[in-house]
Amino acid sequence: MQTLSQFDLTGKRALITGSTQGVGLALARGMAGAGASVVLNGRNPDKLEQAVAGLRAEGLRAEGLCFDVTNEHSITSALNPGWLAQNELHILVNNAGIVRRTPLAELSLTEWNEVLTTDLTSAFLVTRAVVAGMRHRKQGKIINICSLMSELARETVGAYAAAKGGLKMLTRSMATEWAADNIQTNGIGPGFIATDINTAYRIPGSPLNEFIVSRTPANRWGNAEDLVGAAVFLASAASDFVNGQIIYVDGGLLATVGRPPQ
């Protein structure tokens, strides 16, 4: 087998949750560029249609599936046996997620539950809906989008850190239960990634921007495209003996305690 052919996703179908913009859309574009047929997901049908049309305009194979990853009925209605029989899923990327920046002492139970449900429970619900087909075919790739907060904590994002820490362990639990079915479950832990939702934090000279850039050995924010290589690797035959691992794509942040004061 030629080395590069191991990374070829031709003939594979990938579902990426929360993929109408940002990281999810970049991952979908990257996998489609590697040959996969991608299924985009979101709750807003107009945004979903626009994202699908954008990928198709680039010559990529894409379709949309509108459902709410936090709603069990919505998931099972969309990912029903009839749809799954006609659209075999070889790859699942659990990407959907939110963050609420509120100190724990001020965080409402509603906000807590919203973050935990979106960032952790949704991965369980969507995976449970599709894994039976993977187990039957004895082949599948599940990629959970974790975070630096799977390992570290920071003020005001306690619920997010709790959810992403749980997602790391859910990844390992899935790997443990389904490895014998030739299903590999791994995670990607992005560092600080520049997207439309954090534009306000990336103003040059602002305290948060300077903190993130100085804390990251690469001396910059990451881009959504920086995550594509890891995603294609984990979705491909090249990772067939990789299971239960989290690949951190963070510009080296987790490797260091930071720079000393100047």
Backbone bond lengths (Angstrom), bond angles and torsions (degrees), N, CA, C in turn:
res aa  C-N    CA-C-N  psi(-1)  N-CA   C-N-CA  omega(-1)  CA-C   N-CA-C  phi
1 M - - - 1.455 - - 1.534 110.01 -
2 Q 1.330 116.68 130.11 1.447 119.92 176.31 1.531 109.49 -70.06
3 T 1.309 115.95 143.29 1.461 120.08 -173.81 1.518 112.40 -57.13
4 L 1.319 117.90 -48.69 1.462 120.31 -175.44 1.525 112.24 -65.47
5 S 1.332 116.96 -27.31 1.460 119.13 -179.76 1.523 111.91 -65.50
6 Q 1.332 117.33 -21.68 1.453 120.02 178.19 1.528 112.50 -65.54
7 F 1.324 116.48 -21.70 1.455 121.53 -177.84 1.531 112.53 -96.74
8 D 1.313 116.55 0.60 1.466 121.72 -177.35 1.523 110.15 -75.55
9 L 1.325 117.27 127.78 1.467 121.45 -179.64 1.532 112.04 -105.41
10 T 1.308 116.99 15.86 1.462 120.32 178.83 1.525 110.44 -58.63
11 G 1.324 115.54 133.13 1.458 120.89 179.76 1.510 114.13 87.66
12 K 1.332 117.54 -1.70 1.458 121.60 -179.79 1.533 109.74 -101.98
13 R 1.324 115.53 147.88 1.469 120.81 175.45 1.519 108.55 -115.64
14 A 1.327 115.86 129.51 1.461 121.54 -176.38 1.522 110.53 -120.86
15 L 1.313 116.09 132.15 1.464 122.51 172.35 1.518 107.85 -103.17
16 I 1.330 116.25 125.33 1.465 121.60 178.69 1.518 107.50 -119.07
17 T 1.321 118.09 115.77 1.460 120.11 179.92 1.523 110.31 -77.99
18 G 1.332 115.51 152.56 1.449 120.43 179.20 1.511 113.01 57.06
19 S 1.340 116.35 50.57 1.469 119.73 -168.59 1.525 114.06 -119.34
20 T 1.313 117.54 26.86 1.461 118.76 177.17 1.519 112.28 -85.30
21 Q 1.339 117.52 -8.65 1.463 120.81 -179.71 1.522 109.19 -162.10
22 G 1.321 116.00 175.32 1.456 122.39 170.02 1.510 114.71 58.08
23 V 1.330 114.78 -139.50 1.454 121.97 -176.35 1.525 111.68 -59.90
24 G 1.316 117.03 -44.70 1.464 119.90 -177.82 1.512 112.64 -60.14
25 L 1.323 116.61 -42.61 1.464 120.35 179.54 1.525 110.61 -67.79
26 A 1.332 117.00 -38.78 1.474 120.20 178.08 1.524 110.74 -63.59
27 L 1.327 117.61 -40.72 1.458 120.67 178.32 1.525 110.67 -65.27
28 A 1.343 116.09 -41.74 1.466 119.59 178.14 1.527 110.45 -61.70
29 R 1.321 116.72 -44.51 1.477 120.46 179.73 1.532 110.03 -62.43
30 G 1.317 117.01 -42.33 1.460 120.74 -179.41 1.516 112.57 -64.50
31 M 1.332 116.69 -42.99 1.464 119.43 179.56 1.526 110.84 -68.55
32 A 1.321 116.14 -38.99 1.468 118.82 177.15 1.524 110.14 -64.36
33 G 1.323 116.83 -36.79 1.454 120.23 177.56 1.512 112.68 -65.84
34 A 1.354 116.56 -23.90 1.464 121.43 176.98 1.523 111.88 -88.50
35 G 1.343 116.55 4.13 1.459 120.03 173.80 1.513 115.85 112.94
36 A 1.333 118.06 -8.78 1.462 120.45 -176.24 1.526 111.41 -76.32
37 S 1.309 115.29 155.23 1.456 122.35 165.84 1.524 106.24 -93.20
38 V 1.327 117.05 123.25 1.462 119.46 -172.22 1.530 111.33 -108.22
39 V 1.329 113.87 143.83 1.458 122.24 175.81 1.521 106.79 -112.31
40 L 1.333 115.63 111.37 1.456 120.40 178.41 1.527 109.70 -83.15
41 N 1.321 115.39 153.24 1.462 120.51 -178.98 1.519 110.05 -136.37
42 G 1.321 115.22 144.78 1.454 122.51 172.75 1.513 108.57 -171.69
43 R 1.333 115.36 172.82 1.465 119.74 179.10 1.519 112.57 -93.81
44 N 1.323 116.87 -22.53 1.461 121.41 -177.28 1.531 109.22 -94.92
45 P 1.323 117.98 110.45 1.477 119.53 -174.96 1.514 113.23 -62.37
46 D 1.338 117.99 -33.00 1.459 119.91 -179.50 1.527 111.16 -69.03
47 K 1.333 116.95 -45.65 1.465 120.44 177.69 1.522 110.76 -63.72
48 L 1.328 116.09 -36.86 1.460 120.49 179.61 1.519 110.54 -65.08
49 E 1.323 116.23 -45.55 1.468 120.31 179.58 1.522 110.62 -62.38
50 Q 1.325 116.80 -39.45 1.462 120.69 -179.96 1.530 111.25 -65.80
51 A 1.335 116.84 -41.80 1.471 120.64 179.95 1.527 110.80 -65.22
52 V 1.315 116.80 -42.98 1.468 120.69 178.52 1.528 110.21 -62.31
53 A 1.328 115.79 -44.92 1.465 119.67 -179.65 1.526 110.90 -61.63
54 G 1.324 116.73 -36.99 1.457 120.12 179.20 1.516 112.48 -63.58
55 L 1.332 116.86 -43.13 1.467 119.45 178.69 1.520 111.49 -68.60
56 R 1.317 115.99 -39.51 1.471 118.39 178.78 1.523 111.45 -64.33
57 A 1.336 116.63 -34.11 1.455 120.56 178.36 1.524 111.27 -65.60
58 E 1.331 116.89 -21.43 1.461 122.29 176.74 1.524 111.75 -88.87
59 G 1.324 116.09 3.10 1.457 120.19 178.63 1.519 113.43 84.88
60 L 1.337 116.77 17.19 1.457 121.20 -177.67 1.526 110.22 -100.06
61 R 1.323 115.63 154.37 1.463 120.65 -179.74 1.519 109.16 -89.22
62 A 1.341 115.99 115.50 1.457 120.25 -175.46 1.521 110.16 -148.39
63 E 1.316 114.78 148.30 1.459 122.59 172.28 1.519 107.41 -143.93
64 G 1.319 116.43 169.50 1.453 120.65 -178.71 1.514 112.36 -119.16
65 L 1.330 115.58 150.79 1.458 121.61 175.40 1.524 106.82 -139.59
66 C 1.322 115.34 109.08 1.463 121.39 -173.29 1.529 110.13 -89.08
67 F 1.325 115.97 115.81 1.462 121.09 172.21 1.515 109.59 -159.72
68 D 1.329 115.29 161.88 1.457 123.05 -178.45 1.530 108.54 -97.56
69 V 1.327 117.38 115.35 1.463 121.06 -175.34 1.529 112.79 -68.51
70 T 1.325 117.44 -11.33 1.472 120.23 179.25 1.522 112.22 -95.04
71 N 1.334 116.79 -2.27 1.460 121.43 -175.14 1.525 109.74 -117.12
72 E 1.322 116.67 112.35 1.463 120.87 -175.92 1.520 111.99 -58.10
73 H 1.327 117.24 -42.25 1.464 120.11 -178.60 1.525 110.78 -65.49
74 S 1.339 116.35 -41.31 1.461 120.28 178.79 1.525 110.81 -61.38
75 I 1.331 116.35 -40.85 1.466 121.26 179.97 1.522 111.10 -64.38
76 T 1.323 116.32 -50.90 1.467 119.65 -175.66 1.525 111.95 -70.53
77 S 1.332 117.07 -26.49 1.464 119.68 176.40 1.527 110.51 -69.74
78 A 1.338 116.07 -41.99 1.467 119.77 -179.47 1.519 111.35 -74.76
79 L 1.328 115.84 -46.33 1.464 121.15 -178.26 1.531 109.38 -94.57
80 N 1.322 115.07 56.75 1.466 121.15 -177.24 1.523 110.25 -83.17
81 P 1.315 117.52 163.71 1.473 119.77 -177.30 1.522 114.07 -55.59
82 G 1.333 117.28 -36.72 1.461 119.83 179.99 1.517 111.96 -65.68
83 W 1.351 116.71 -45.05 1.465 119.71 179.43 1.517 110.62 -65.41
84 L 1.322 116.39 -43.29 1.467 120.02 -178.42 1.528 111.78 -66.51
85 A 1.340 117.20 -31.96 1.464 119.98 178.64 1.528 111.01 -66.97
86 Q 1.328 117.60 -33.56 1.448 121.88 -178.99 1.523 112.95 -91.98
87 N 1.326 116.15 -13.06 1.461 121.04 -176.13 1.529 109.73 -134.95
88 E 1.317 115.80 71.84 1.464 119.47 -178.34 1.526 110.10 -57.75
89 L 1.326 115.58 129.27 1.455 120.74 178.23 1.522 109.83 -100.11
90 H 1.316 115.14 121.50 1.460 120.73 178.61 1.526 111.44 -97.70
91 I 1.331 115.75 -23.59 1.461 121.94 -174.80 1.525 108.65 -136.04
92 L 1.324 116.58 133.87 1.461 122.06 173.77 1.515 108.53 -125.76
93 V 1.326 116.50 127.47 1.459 121.71 174.52 1.525 107.89 -114.65
94 N 1.327 116.19 111.90 1.460 121.40 176.43 1.524 108.17 -87.52
95 N 1.336 114.61 93.50 1.459 121.17 -173.74 1.522 113.69 -108.03
96 A 1.329 118.27 -25.72 1.462 120.75 -173.26 1.530 111.08 -55.60
97 G 1.320 115.60 135.92 1.457 118.69 179.88 1.515 111.65 -170.26
98 I 1.323 115.66 158.95 1.461 122.17 176.68 1.521 108.33 -138.81
99 V 1.329 115.99 166.33 1.461 120.94 173.76 1.525 107.60 -137.38
100 R 1.314 116.40 142.06 1.459 122.83 174.95 1.514 107.18 -121.58
101 R 1.317 117.83 115.23 1.464 121.87 -176.08 1.529 110.00 -90.41
102 T 1.328 114.86 87.20 1.457 122.35 -178.47 1.520 109.06 -140.79
103 P 1.321 119.28 132.62 1.469 120.24 176.29 1.527 110.65 -55.81
104 L 1.324 116.21 143.06 1.463 120.18 -175.83 1.519 112.53 -56.08
105 A 1.337 117.84 -38.55 1.462 120.62 -177.86 1.524 112.28 -66.17
106 E 1.337 116.68 -17.67 1.463 121.44 -179.13 1.527 112.47 -109.39
107 L 1.321 116.42 -1.74 1.463 120.94 -174.90 1.526 110.55 -77.58
108 S 1.319 116.62 127.83 1.463 120.31 178.43 1.523 110.50 -78.40
109 L 1.319 115.83 157.66 1.457 120.06 176.95 1.524 110.63 -62.30
110 T 1.318 116.67 -34.56 1.465 120.02 177.95 1.519 111.10 -61.55
111 E 1.347 116.79 -45.12 1.467 119.95 178.44 1.517 111.39 -65.68
112 W 1.339 116.74 -42.18 1.462 121.30 177.79 1.520 110.63 -56.38
113 N 1.328 115.63 -50.75 1.463 120.20 -178.10 1.528 111.37 -64.69
114 E 1.324 116.92 -36.06 1.460 120.61 179.46 1.524 110.86 -61.21
115 V 1.338 116.92 -45.22 1.461 121.20 -179.68 1.528 110.88 -68.39
116 L 1.334 116.95 -47.28 1.471 119.57 -178.41 1.526 111.43 -62.58
117 T 1.331 116.53 -40.34 1.461 120.01 -178.94 1.524 111.55 -67.25
118 T 1.331 116.09 -42.83 1.466 120.07 -176.98 1.524 112.21 -72.97
119 D 1.332 116.54 -41.54 1.461 120.77 -170.65 1.526 114.17 -91.88
120 L 1.328 117.28 -20.37 1.465 120.06 -176.23 1.527 112.36 -124.15
121 T 1.329 116.36 -57.58 1.466 119.45 -175.37 1.522 111.60 -62.36
122 S 1.329 117.23 -34.93 1.468 119.65 -179.31 1.521 111.81 -60.36
123 A 1.333 116.78 -37.25 1.472 119.71 179.44 1.520 110.64 -64.05
124 F 1.323 116.37 -38.80 1.466 120.40 176.43 1.522 110.44 -65.09
125 L 1.332 117.28 -46.11 1.459 120.62 -174.80 1.530 112.05 -67.04
126 V 1.330 117.27 -45.80 1.462 119.93 -178.27 1.525 110.47 -68.30
127 T 1.333 116.66 -42.14 1.466 119.21 179.33 1.519 110.78 -63.11
128 R 1.318 116.40 -43.70 1.467 119.48 179.33 1.527 111.56 -58.52
129 A 1.331 116.57 -33.04 1.464 120.62 -178.23 1.520 113.09 -71.78
130 V 1.343 117.59 -24.97 1.465 119.36 -173.95 1.525 114.24 -114.32
131 V 1.330 117.43 -13.52 1.463 118.54 -170.00 1.532 113.34 -70.54
132 A 1.324 117.24 -24.34 1.472 119.08 -179.42 1.523 111.06 -59.39
133 G 1.336 116.63 -40.54 1.459 119.81 178.90 1.517 112.15 -66.09
134 M 1.326 116.28 -39.04 1.467 120.21 177.20 1.523 110.87 -63.98
135 R 1.312 116.25 -42.27 1.467 119.89 -179.46 1.522 110.54 -66.37
136 H 1.320 116.87 -37.88 1.469 120.77 179.24 1.530 110.97 -64.70
137 R 1.348 116.60 -40.16 1.464 120.95 -179.47 1.524 112.40 -82.67
138 K 1.356 115.89 -9.04 1.468 120.87 -177.13 1.523 111.62 58.76
139 Q 1.325 115.05 43.97 1.459 119.68 177.69 1.523 109.29 -167.83
140 G 1.334 116.19 134.31 1.451 119.23 176.46 1.517 111.75 179.60
141 K 1.314 114.88 154.98 1.463 122.62 177.65 1.525 108.34 -129.44
142 I 1.318 116.11 124.75 1.457 121.76 177.05 1.525 107.44 -120.58
143 I 1.322 115.83 126.85 1.465 121.49 -179.48 1.526 108.35 -123.38
144 N 1.319 116.26 118.17 1.456 121.16 177.82 1.524 109.26 -101.46
145 I 1.316 116.85 129.29 1.460 120.44 -179.68 1.530 108.28 -86.17
146 C 1.321 113.45 101.73 1.461 121.23 -179.37 1.525 108.89 -88.17
147 S 1.324 118.27 -139.02 1.455 119.83 -174.72 1.517 109.63 -171.98
148 L 1.334 116.54 163.30 1.464 119.54 166.05 1.524 110.22 -54.40
149 M 1.349 115.42 -30.93 1.460 119.87 -179.02 1.529 112.33 -74.70
150 S 1.328 116.99 1.15 1.464 119.75 167.36 1.517 110.24 -73.77
151 E 1.348 116.44 -17.28 1.461 122.43 -177.74 1.524 113.48 -120.98
152 L 1.328 116.87 -31.04 1.457 122.12 -173.63 1.515 110.71 -120.29
153 A 1.311 115.85 160.65 1.461 121.32 175.14 1.517 109.35 -117.47
154 R 1.321 115.32 157.24 1.456 121.53 175.40 1.518 108.30 -149.22
155 E 1.289 116.81 148.05 1.456 120.51 -179.47 1.520 111.68 -56.74
156 T 1.303 115.54 142.10 1.476 127.27 175.02 1.523 115.18 79.25
157 V 1.335 119.52 -3.89 1.465 119.76 -179.73 1.529 110.79 -122.75
158 G 1.322 116.80 38.15 1.462 120.93 -177.14 1.513 113.66 -61.61
159 A 1.321 117.41 -41.49 1.466 119.84 -179.92 1.521 110.48 -65.61
160 Y 1.314 116.03 -41.06 1.468 121.15 178.94 1.527 110.38 -63.11
161 A 1.339 116.66 -44.99 1.464 120.27 179.51 1.528 110.82 -63.36
162 A 1.325 116.72 -40.40 1.461 120.11 178.06 1.523 110.95 -62.60
163 A 1.334 116.44 -41.88 1.464 120.43 -179.70 1.519 111.55 -67.80
164 K 1.333 117.26 -44.46 1.454 120.09 -177.61 1.531 111.76 -73.21
165 G 1.322 117.39 -31.27 1.464 119.51 171.76 1.518 110.66 -64.74
166 G 1.322 116.19 -40.42 1.459 120.17 175.71 1.511 112.27 -65.03
167 L 1.340 116.90 -35.88 1.459 120.18 -179.93 1.524 111.02 -66.84
168 K 1.324 116.53 -35.15 1.471 119.40 175.21 1.523 110.14 -59.22
169 M 1.322 117.64 -45.43 1.460 120.66 -178.55 1.523 111.82 -74.03
170 L 1.333 117.26 -31.37 1.465 119.58 173.91 1.526 109.86 -64.13
171 T 1.329 116.82 -38.22 1.472 121.64 176.69 1.517 110.24 -58.38
172 R 1.314 116.85 -46.91 1.461 120.75 -179.54 1.522 111.23 -67.30
173 S 1.319 116.90 -35.78 1.470 119.99 178.60 1.519 110.98 -66.97
174 M 1.337 116.88 -42.34 1.468 120.49 176.89 1.523 110.63 -61.74
175 A 1.331 116.40 -42.62 1.467 120.04 178.99 1.520 110.51 -61.09
176 T 1.318 115.98 -42.73 1.458 120.68 -178.55 1.526 111.67 -63.49
177 E 1.331 116.59 -42.02 1.467 120.28 -174.47 1.527 112.95 -77.18
178 W 1.344 117.85 -30.29 1.469 119.13 -169.65 1.519 114.32 -117.91
179 A 1.325 118.44 5.34 1.466 119.51 179.99 1.526 111.39 -60.71
180 A 1.325 117.19 -37.35 1.465 120.32 -179.17 1.523 112.07 -67.01
181 D 1.345 117.51 -16.18 1.460 122.38 175.78 1.528 111.79 -91.51
182 N 1.339 116.49 12.27 1.464 122.35 -178.39 1.526 111.44 61.44
183 I 1.319 115.24 39.20 1.464 122.04 173.77 1.518 107.32 -112.19
184 Q 1.324 115.81 126.22 1.459 120.30 177.62 1.527 109.15 -105.15
185 T 1.319 115.24 124.72 1.462 121.61 179.01 1.516 108.93 -117.04
186 N 1.298 116.19 118.83 1.457 121.96 -178.81 1.524 109.64 -138.31
187 G 1.307 115.78 172.39 1.451 120.57 -179.87 1.513 112.05 -129.13
188 I 1.319 114.76 159.26 1.458 122.16 170.48 1.519 106.99 -118.87
189 G 1.321 116.02 130.59 1.461 121.15 178.00 1.512 109.95 -109.10
190 P 1.328 118.44 94.81 1.462 119.27 179.21 1.522 111.87 -67.63
191 G 1.332 115.37 147.73 1.450 120.29 168.68 1.520 108.87 -81.34
192 F 1.307 116.64 -147.99 1.462 120.19 178.21 1.522 108.22 -80.45
193 I 1.339 115.25 109.41 1.455 122.54 -173.33 1.525 110.01 -107.48
194 A 1.315 116.66 129.40 1.460 122.02 179.45 1.524 110.24 -75.15
195 T 1.333 116.14 118.26 1.457 122.01 175.52 1.528 108.20 -138.35
196 D 1.320 116.07 175.57 1.466 120.10 -178.90 1.524 112.18 -61.84
197 I 1.334 117.50 -29.02 1.465 119.15 -174.41 1.526 112.91 -78.78
198 N 1.327 118.21 -11.54 1.467 118.61 178.64 1.527 112.44 -119.83
199 T 1.325 116.09 21.63 1.462 120.04 179.42 1.523 111.43 -55.46
200 A 1.335 116.93 -39.66 1.464 120.97 -176.66 1.517 112.49 -64.96
201 Y 1.329 117.47 -22.46 1.460 121.05 -179.21 1.523 112.80 -89.26
202 R 1.325 117.68 -6.57 1.457 121.31 -173.97 1.525 112.88 -106.67
203 I 1.310 116.32 23.67 1.458 120.46 178.18 1.527 108.96 -72.85
204 P 1.332 118.51 120.32 1.470 120.28 -179.91 1.525 111.42 -53.96
205 G 1.322 114.97 132.24 1.451 120.29 -179.86 1.510 114.68 92.94
206 S 1.366 117.38 -14.90 1.454 119.15 178.84 1.521 109.72 -72.54
207 P 1.346 118.48 149.16 1.468 120.58 -176.24 1.533 113.57 -56.35
208 L 1.353 117.08 -43.19 1.462 119.13 -177.47 1.518 110.88 -68.64
209 N 1.321 117.21 -41.68 1.458 119.78 178.25 1.518 110.88 -61.88
210 E 1.317 116.82 -43.88 1.461 119.83 -179.14 1.524 111.02 -66.73
211 F 1.331 116.43 -36.58 1.470 119.78 177.81 1.521 110.54 -62.90
212 I 1.331 117.44 -47.59 1.465 120.93 -176.58 1.521 111.13 -66.06
213 V 1.324 117.12 -45.06 1.462 120.35 -179.06 1.531 110.71 -64.44
214 S 1.330 116.86 -41.88 1.466 120.01 -178.80 1.524 111.68 -72.54
215 R 1.322 116.84 -28.79 1.480 120.81 -179.00 1.522 111.62 -78.08
216 T 1.328 117.79 -21.26 1.457 122.90 -177.18 1.523 109.79 -95.92
217 P 1.349 118.98 119.05 1.462 120.03 -178.98 1.521 114.54 -55.10
218 A 1.324 117.76 -31.30 1.471 120.17 177.77 1.525 111.96 -69.81
219 N 1.330 116.86 -10.81 1.464 123.33 174.29 1.533 112.55 65.34
220 R 1.314 116.06 32.19 1.459 119.70 177.71 1.514 110.14 -160.93
221 W 1.322 115.60 164.10 1.459 120.71 167.12 1.531 108.25 -71.85
222 G 1.319 115.97 152.89 1.449 119.46 171.54 1.519 110.49 -82.20
223 N 1.318 115.99 165.05 1.461 123.03 173.26 1.526 108.82 -111.92
224 A 1.314 115.80 154.72 1.461 119.17 179.42 1.523 111.15 -56.03
225 E 1.328 116.62 -33.56 1.463 120.88 -179.73 1.533 112.20 -66.17
226 D 1.333 117.10 -22.05 1.463 119.87 177.71 1.528 112.28 -64.53
227 L 1.325 116.63 -18.52 1.460 121.18 -177.41 1.527 112.99 -89.79
228 V 1.320 116.37 -12.95 1.468 120.27 -171.54 1.525 112.01 -65.27
229 G 1.316 117.69 -42.40 1.464 120.03 -177.88 1.515 112.08 -58.95
230 A 1.331 116.26 -45.34 1.466 120.03 178.94 1.523 110.77 -63.93
231 A 1.342 116.26 -39.00 1.462 119.96 -179.17 1.522 111.76 -66.03
232 V 1.324 117.01 -44.52 1.470 120.12 179.23 1.530 109.91 -63.99
233 F 1.322 116.62 -41.88 1.465 120.01 177.21 1.526 111.01 -57.80
234 L 1.326 117.37 -49.46 1.464 120.67 -176.89 1.525 112.60 -70.89
235 A 1.328 116.92 -20.18 1.464 120.58 178.14 1.515 112.83 -88.51
236 S 1.319 117.37 -9.76 1.458 121.53 -169.98 1.526 112.90 -107.28
237 A 1.320 114.64 173.72 1.466 121.07 178.32 1.519 111.95 -65.00
238 A 1.322 117.40 -18.51 1.466 120.74 179.76 1.524 112.35 -62.45
239 S 1.339 117.23 -19.91 1.473 121.08 -177.54 1.529 112.41 -110.80
240 D 1.320 117.36 24.24 1.468 119.97 -174.15 1.525 114.64 -63.49
241 F 1.330 118.44 -17.24 1.463 119.82 177.42 1.531 111.06 -116.70
242 V 1.313 114.89 20.92 1.470 122.00 175.95 1.525 107.06 -106.60
243 N 1.322 117.34 122.25 1.464 118.93 -174.64 1.528 110.33 -150.83
244 G 1.323 115.26 135.50 1.457 120.94 176.31 1.515 114.14 75.66
245 Q 1.328 117.49 19.89 1.459 121.53 -175.94 1.531 111.17 -105.97
246 I 1.312 115.53 153.42 1.456 121.61 172.23 1.522 107.60 -115.02
247 I 1.320 117.28 121.21 1.460 121.87 175.54 1.522 107.85 -95.99
248 Y 1.311 115.87 117.04 1.463 119.85 -179.94 1.524 109.80 -91.23
249 V 1.311 115.18 122.55 1.457 123.07 179.27 1.526 105.55 -111.41
250 D 1.334 115.45 85.69 1.467 120.16 -164.67 1.520 114.36 -135.35
251 G 1.330 117.04 13.01 1.456 119.54 -179.25 1.510 113.56 65.69
252 G 1.340 116.80 18.01 1.452 121.59 177.35 1.511 115.20 93.50
253 L 1.332 117.78 6.56 1.465 120.35 -172.87 1.524 112.88 -59.99
254 L 1.323 117.25 -44.32 1.468 119.76 -176.97 1.527 112.66 -70.51
255 A 1.321 116.89 -12.37 1.470 120.27 -176.80 1.523 113.20 -84.87
256 T 1.337 117.61 -6.90 1.466 119.40 -170.87 1.515 112.13 -138.17
257 V 1.310 116.26 154.89 1.464 121.00 173.81 1.522 110.76 -87.29
258 G 1.316 117.43 -1.62 1.449 121.05 177.93 1.523 112.19 108.34
259 R 1.322 114.50 171.09 1.456 120.64 -178.85 1.532 110.53 -82.89
260 P 1.323 117.93 146.41 1.457 119.31 174.81 1.518 111.13 -71.43
261 P 1.324 117.65 157.43 1.470 119.71 178.87 1.526 110.70 -60.21
262 Q 1.298 115.78 144.95 1.476 120.98 178.49 1.525 110.58 -84.47
